[in-house]
């Protein structure tokens, strides 16, 4: 069964900052969603994701996970979450196989399961032919795919992806998006941030737009486009957040 997430009145302020990074955010990620967190730079997307995965603790409010009608405890949540950060989270001097072996051990996976799962992921992500080469020599797209493989090695039921296709080639983006769709068809809940709005429109079934720490839109993509008379997600984004430069 897929896992859902409830975010209830979450607020957060970084130390020494005057303004809150998040202001009473209330959202729900339904079981099996591909859920997009969208917004300008500094809107609060990564902060919210960091709270959802437990890296940050909210000043106010709560984040809870549920499986059917049953709430999951903290230990259960840690075991079902996969997190793929925007920054590379691997050892560049190691090979993909060595990275996966290391992180698999961190996930308390058995050696046999690590070998089996590594082979599956390297194959489906087009990395089998470079499995024994140092990641430092890889292209940006290949590094993104290694990053993804590490984050989902332990077969999480909820995956958080922070800009998973930033700076990659068209082929790598296509491969990553296709793979995420396949994971969703298998019941995995996905929470995703991106500035590639066409990609988000193709991938996500529901989105929340955040600006200045507040939710400014939240619904199915098709419903938001219809309600706001927007032809696509980019038009909606600009209509709601404006056209001024953001730092």
Secondary structure as the mmCIF struct_conf table of DSSP 4:
data_model
#
loop_
_struct_conf.conf_type_id
_struct_conf.id
_struct_conf.beg_label_comp_id
_struct_conf.beg_label_asym_id
_struct_conf.beg_label_seq_id
_struct_conf.end_label_comp_id
_struct_conf.end_label_asym_id
_struct_conf.end_label_seq_id
STRN STRN1 UNK A 3 UNK A 12
TURN_TY1_P TURN_TY1_P1 UNK A 15 UNK A 16
BEND BEND1 UNK A 18 UNK A 19
BEND BEND2 UNK A 21 UNK A 21
STRN STRN2 UNK A 22 UNK A 29
TURN_TY1_P TURN_TY1_P2 UNK A 31 UNK A 32
STRN STRN3 UNK A 34 UNK A 38
BEND BEND3 UNK A 40 UNK A 40
TURN_TY1_P TURN_TY1_P3 UNK A 41 UNK A 42
BEND BEND4 UNK A 43 UNK A 44
HELX_RH_AL_P HELX_RH_AL_P1 UNK A 45 UNK A 52
TURN_TY1_P TURN_TY1_P4 UNK A 53 UNK A 54
BEND BEND5 UNK A 55 UNK A 56
BEND BEND6 UNK A 59 UNK A 59
STRN STRN4 UNK A 60 UNK A 67
TURN_TY1_P TURN_TY1_P5 UNK A 68 UNK A 69
STRN STRN5 UNK A 70 UNK A 71
HELX_LH_PP_P HELX_LH_PP_P1 UNK A 72 UNK A 73
HELX_RH_AL_P HELX_RH_AL_P2 UNK A 74 UNK A 80
STRN STRN6 UNK A 81 UNK A 84
BEND BEND7 UNK A 86 UNK A 87
BEND BEND8 UNK A 90 UNK A 90
TURN_TY1_P TURN_TY1_P6 UNK A 92 UNK A 93
BEND BEND9 UNK A 94 UNK A 94
STRN STRN7 UNK A 95 UNK A 95
HELX_RH_AL_P HELX_RH_AL_P3 UNK A 96 UNK A 106
TURN_TY1_P TURN_TY1_P7 UNK A 107 UNK A 108
HELX_RH_AL_P HELX_RH_AL_P4 UNK A 111 UNK A 124
TURN_TY1_P TURN_TY1_P8 UNK A 125 UNK A 126
HELX_RH_3T_P HELX_RH_3T_P1 UNK A 128 UNK A 130
TURN_TY1_P TURN_TY1_P9 UNK A 131 UNK A 132
BEND BEND10 UNK A 133 UNK A 133
STRN STRN8 UNK A 134 UNK A 134
HELX_RH_3T_P HELX_RH_3T_P2 UNK A 135 UNK A 137
BEND BEND11 UNK A 138 UNK A 138
HELX_RH_AL_P HELX_RH_AL_P5 UNK A 140 UNK A 151
TURN_TY1_P TURN_TY1_P10 UNK A 152 UNK A 154
BEND BEND12 UNK A 157 UNK A 157
STRN STRN9 UNK A 158 UNK A 162
BEND BEND13 UNK A 163 UNK A 163
TURN_TY1_P TURN_TY1_P11 UNK A 164 UNK A 167
HELX_RH_AL_P HELX_RH_AL_P6 UNK A 170 UNK A 185
TURN_TY1_P TURN_TY1_P12 UNK A 186 UNK A 187
STRN STRN10 UNK A 189 UNK A 193
BEND BEND14 UNK A 195 UNK A 195
HELX_RH_AL_P HELX_RH_AL_P7 UNK A 197 UNK A 203
BEND BEND15 UNK A 205 UNK A 205
STRN STRN11 UNK A 206 UNK A 211
TURN_TY1_P TURN_TY1_P13 UNK A 212 UNK A 213
STRN STRN12 UNK A 214 UNK A 220
HELX_RH_AL_P HELX_RH_AL_P8 UNK A 221 UNK A 227
TURN_TY1_P TURN_TY1_P14 UNK A 228 UNK A 229
BEND BEND16 UNK A 231 UNK A 232
HELX_RH_AL_P HELX_RH_AL_P9 UNK A 233 UNK A 241
BEND BEND17 UNK A 243 UNK A 244
#
